[in-house]
Amino acid sequence: MEMITGEPNDVGLKNVDDQWSVQVVENGKVTRYLFNAQPVAESYAEFQRIRLGLPRKPPIWEENPVGARPKSPF
C-alpha cells in the first residue's frame, strides 16, 4: 500500500502480464487488486468509481507510474 499526498481519488485499469490490475487511489492511499478476467476487473473498477463518486467507465491505461494521469486516447 502506498500513500500519495494531494492526489485526487481515482481508479485505473490496465493489463499486466496476462492479468488485469485495478488501482484505486482513495484519500491518498493507493491499493492495487489483480484479476485474471478482464470483465471481472472492469466490473470491480466500475464499482469502485461509483463508490468514490467518480465518472463511470475507468480508462484502461498504459504503463504509467503511480499518480500519473492516464494518457488520453485522443
Helices and strands as residue ranges (DSSP letters): E 2-3, E 10-16, E 19-26, E 29-35, H 38-51
